[in-house]
Amino acid sequence: MPYQCLTTRRERSVEYLTLNGPDVRDAFNDELIAELADWTVRIKQEGGRDGVRVAVLAGAGKAFCAGADLAWMAKAVHFTEDDNVRDAMAAARMFSALDTLPVPLVARVHGAAIGGGAGLAAVCDVVVAEDETVFGFTEVKLGILPAVISPFVVAKIGRSAARELFLTGTRFPAVRAREVGLVHAMVPSSDLDRTVAHYVQELLTAGPEAVASAKALIAQVWALPVQETPSITARAIAARRVSAEGQEGLTAFLQKRKPSWSA
């Protein structure tokens, strides 16, 4: 389907997805949420060795994503509680779909990532941020909560940082975002695209099925007590070792050649 709030570009096995609302600093509204949800369905169908192997998420204009669109917020002021539940559930499903995307999602962040925009960064597997980017979970300043994004953000930055940043609603720089684990690489604007390209290339040298399995494994074991994980992890590695991709990777290593999927 043609998108109104997104642009997409495919280069071989890499999908470039851009939030395309520069006039509102790529802020969220119900249409953008619906389009992002639709995009995740398409990528899940097309992902894998012969389809999309890496996706890069960026924002058009001066910001990555500055939170909620003011026009959308003005409309939401008149929602009933049930209306708000339906609205929030649509956003929650969209964030969950991005979080569980079976292909790695790399964020190219610049300008500002506020509220839901910082939540977008939290559901990305690798986050590369321009060093002048401003982040913030500013919802409490408006008397509301970063509720929908909270599971993904707390998983990324931990309870301690969430207590500071959720409760104060303060805006914070990229260096702080990197300290708490929201950002993985912080670079000058001149190095932003080069660093994103480096991560994309690294991801393309990994087995696409192994990458999807690794992402799923992280979600499965991260909050479990260690004593509950052996059967999960043993079965996970055993399945990969006997898979066609695992056999190819191990054989290629022993034969000192690149595996068939390597870019």
KOLFIMAR-997227 format. One record per residue (C-alpha): residue in three letters; x, y, z. Coordinates in steps of 0.2 Angstrom, whole numbers, plus 5000, padded with zeros to 4 digits. Each point is the difference from the previous one (the first is absolute). Example, Ala and Ser with C-alpha at 12.3 -4.5 7.8 and 13.67 -1.06 7.14 Angstrom:
BEGIN
PT|ala|5062|4978|5039
PT|ser|5006|5017|4997
***
This chain:
BEGIN
PT|met|5000|5000|5000
PT|pro|5006|5018|4997
PT|tyr|5004|5009|5016
PT|gln|4996|5018|5004
PT|cys|5011|5001|5016
PT|leu|5014|4989|4995
PT|thr|5012|4998|4986
PT|thr|5009|4983|4996
PT|arg|5015|4996|4989
PT|arg|5007|4983|4997
PT|glu|5018|4997|4996
PT|arg|5003|4982|4997
PT|ser|4996|4992|5017
PT|val|5000|5016|5010
PT|glu|4984|5010|5003
PT|tyr|5001|5018|5004
PT|leu|4985|5007|5009
PT|thr|4998|5018|5003
PT|leu|4986|5009|5010
PT|asn|4995|5013|4988
PT|gly|4992|5015|5009
PT|pro|5013|5013|5001
PT|asp|4988|5014|5003
PT|val|4995|4992|5017
PT|arg|5017|4994|5004
PT|asp|4994|4982|4995
PT|ala|4989|5000|5015
PT|phe|4987|4986|5003
PT|asn|4982|5000|4995
PT|asp|4988|4985|4997
PT|glu|5004|4999|4981
PT|leu|5019|4998|5004
PT|ile|4996|4987|5013
PT|ala|4989|4990|4987
PT|glu|5013|5002|4986
PT|leu|5014|4994|5012
PT|ala|4990|4985|5005
PT|asp|4996|4996|4982
PT|trp|5018|5001|4996
PT|thr|5005|4988|5013
PT|val|4988|4987|4993
PT|arg|5008|5002|4983
PT|ile|5018|4998|5006
PT|lys|4995|4985|5010
PT|gln|4993|4992|4984
PT|glu|5016|5005|4990
PT|gly|5013|4998|5012
PT|gly|5014|4986|5000
PT|arg|5014|4995|4989
PT|asp|4992|5004|4984
PT|gly|4991|5015|5005
PT|val|5002|5015|5012
PT|arg|5015|4996|5012
PT|val|5003|5017|5008
PT|ala|4988|5015|5002
PT|val|5006|5018|5004
PT|leu|4988|5012|5008
PT|ala|5003|5019|4998
PT|gly|4990|5016|5001
PT|ala|4998|5013|4986
PT|gly|5005|5019|5003
PT|lys|5007|5006|5017
PT|ala|4995|4986|5012
PT|phe|4999|4982|5002
PT|cys|4983|5000|5008
PT|ala|4994|5014|5012
PT|gly|4986|4990|5009
PT|ala|4982|5003|4997
PT|asp|4993|5012|4986
PT|leu|4991|5015|5008
PT|ala|4985|4998|4989
PT|trp|4998|4982|5005
PT|met|5002|5005|5019
PT|ala|4987|5013|4998
PT|lys|4988|4987|4993
PT|ala|5004|4988|5014
PT|val|4996|5013|5013
PT|his|4981|4997|4996
PT|phe|5002|4981|5000
PT|thr|4990|4989|5013
PT|glu|5010|4988|5011
PT|asp|4995|4986|4988
PT|asp|5005|5010|4985
PT|asn|5017|5002|5008
PT|val|5002|4982|5004
PT|arg|4997|4996|4981
PT|asp|5012|5013|4995
PT|ala|5013|4994|5012
PT|met|4998|4982|4995
PT|ala|5003|5004|4982
PT|ala|5016|5008|5005
PT|ala|5005|4986|5012
PT|arg|4998|4987|4986
PT|met|5010|5010|4988
PT|phe|5015|5002|5012
PT|ser|4999|4981|5005
PT|ala|5000|4996|4981
PT|leu|5015|5010|4997
PT|asp|5009|4993|5016
PT|thr|4997|4982|4994
PT|leu|5004|5003|4982
PT|pro|5010|4985|4994
PT|val|5013|5010|4991
PT|pro|5012|5012|5009
PT|leu|4994|5018|5001
PT|val|5013|5014|5000
PT|ala|4995|5018|5005
PT|arg|5008|5015|4992
PT|val|4996|5013|5013
PT|his|5002|5019|4998
PT|gly|4993|5016|5007
PT|ala|4988|4994|5013
PT|ala|4992|4984|5006
PT|ile|4987|5005|5013
PT|gly|4986|4989|5008
PT|gly|4995|4988|4987
PT|gly|5015|5004|4990
PT|ala|5011|4994|5014
PT|gly|4989|4985|5001
PT|leu|5004|4997|4982
PT|ala|5018|5000|5004
PT|ala|4997|4988|5014
PT|val|4992|4987|4988
PT|cys|5015|5001|4988
PT|asp|5014|4987|5001
PT|val|5014|5012|4996
PT|val|4998|5019|5003
PT|val|5012|5012|4992
PT|ala|4998|5018|5006
PT|glu|5007|5016|4994
PT|asp|5009|5008|5015
PT|glu|4989|5015|5001
PT|thr|4983|4990|5001
PT|val|4989|5004|5015
PT|phe|4990|4986|5008
PT|gly|4986|5000|5013
PT|phe|4986|4991|5008
PT|thr|4991|5016|5003
PT|glu|4982|4993|5002
PT|val|4999|5005|5019
PT|lys|5002|5018|4995
PT|leu|4983|4999|4992
PT|gly|4992|4990|5014
PT|ile|5000|4984|4991
PT|leu|5012|4984|4999
PT|pro|5012|4992|4988
PT|ala|4989|4985|5003
PT|val|4999|4991|4983
PT|ile|5019|5001|4997
PT|ser|5005|4996|5018
PT|pro|5002|4981|4998
PT|phe|5013|5003|4986
PT|val|5009|5014|5008
PT|val|5002|4992|5017
PT|ala|5006|4984|4991
PT|lys|5013|5011|4991
PT|ile|5006|5012|5014
PT|gly|4995|4992|5016
PT|arg|4990|5005|5015
PT|ser|5012|5012|5008
PT|ala|5002|5011|4984
PT|ala|4981|4999|4997
PT|arg|4996|5006|5017
PT|glu|5011|5015|4997
PT|leu|4995|5004|4982
PT|phe|4981|4995|5001
PT|leu|4997|5009|5017
PT|thr|5009|5016|4996
PT|gly|4995|5001|4981
PT|thr|5017|5009|4997
PT|arg|5007|5001|4983
PT|phe|5018|4993|4999
PT|pro|5014|4999|4988
PT|ala|5006|4986|4989
PT|val|5015|4997|5011
PT|arg|4987|4996|5015
PT|ala|4990|4989|4988
PT|arg|5016|4990|4996
PT|glu|5004|4999|5019
PT|val|4983|4992|5004
PT|gly|5000|4988|4984
PT|leu|4987|5009|4990
PT|val|5014|5004|4987
PT|his|5014|4989|4994
PT|ala|5010|5012|4990
PT|met|5001|5019|5001
PT|val|5008|5009|4986
PT|pro|5002|5017|4991
PT|ser|4987|5003|4987
PT|ser|5014|4998|4986
PT|asp|5002|4982|5006
PT|leu|4982|4995|5003
PT|asp|4997|4991|4983
PT|arg|5017|4992|5000
PT|thr|4997|4993|5017
PT|val|4983|4994|4995
PT|ala|5007|4992|4985
PT|his|5014|4991|5010
PT|tyr|4986|4992|5011
PT|val|4990|4995|4985
PT|gln|5015|4992|4992
PT|glu|5004|4990|5016
PT|leu|4983|4994|5001
PT|leu|5000|4994|4982
PT|thr|5015|4989|5004
PT|ala|4990|4990|5013
PT|gly|4988|4986|4996
PT|pro|4983|5007|4998
PT|glu|4991|4986|5009
PT|ala|5013|5000|5014
PT|val|4997|5019|5002
PT|ala|4981|4998|5002
PT|ser|5003|4985|5012
PT|ala|5012|5011|5010
PT|lys|4988|5014|5001
PT|ala|4986|4988|5006
PT|leu|5012|4992|5013
PT|ile|5004|5016|5008
PT|ala|4981|5004|5002
PT|gln|4998|4982|5007
PT|val|5014|5000|5013
PT|trp|5004|5018|5006
PT|ala|4988|5000|5015
PT|leu|5001|4981|5005
PT|pro|5010|4994|5014
PT|val|5016|4992|4994
PT|gln|4995|4983|5007
PT|glu|4985|5000|4989
PT|thr|5009|5003|4983
PT|pro|5011|4984|4997
PT|ser|4986|4990|4991
PT|ile|4996|5016|4989
PT|thr|5018|5004|4996
PT|ala|5005|4982|4997
PT|arg|4986|4997|4988
PT|ala|5003|5016|4991
PT|ile|5018|4997|4996
PT|ala|4996|4982|4995
PT|ala|4987|5005|4988
PT|arg|5011|5013|4992
PT|arg|5015|4987|4999
PT|val|4990|4988|4990
PT|ser|4991|5013|4989
PT|ala|5005|5002|4982
PT|glu|5006|5018|5004
PT|gly|5010|4994|5015
PT|gln|5008|4986|4990
PT|glu|5005|5012|4986
PT|gly|5007|5012|5012
PT|leu|5010|4987|5010
PT|thr|5006|4992|4984
PT|ala|5005|5017|4992
PT|phe|5010|5004|5016
PT|leu|5009|4983|4999
PT|gln|5004|5002|4982
PT|lys|5006|5018|5002
PT|arg|4987|5008|4988
PT|lys|4985|5012|5002
PT|pro|4983|4992|5003
PT|ser|4988|5001|4986
PT|trp|4990|5014|5008
PT|ser|5014|5012|5004
PT|ala|4999|5017|4991
***
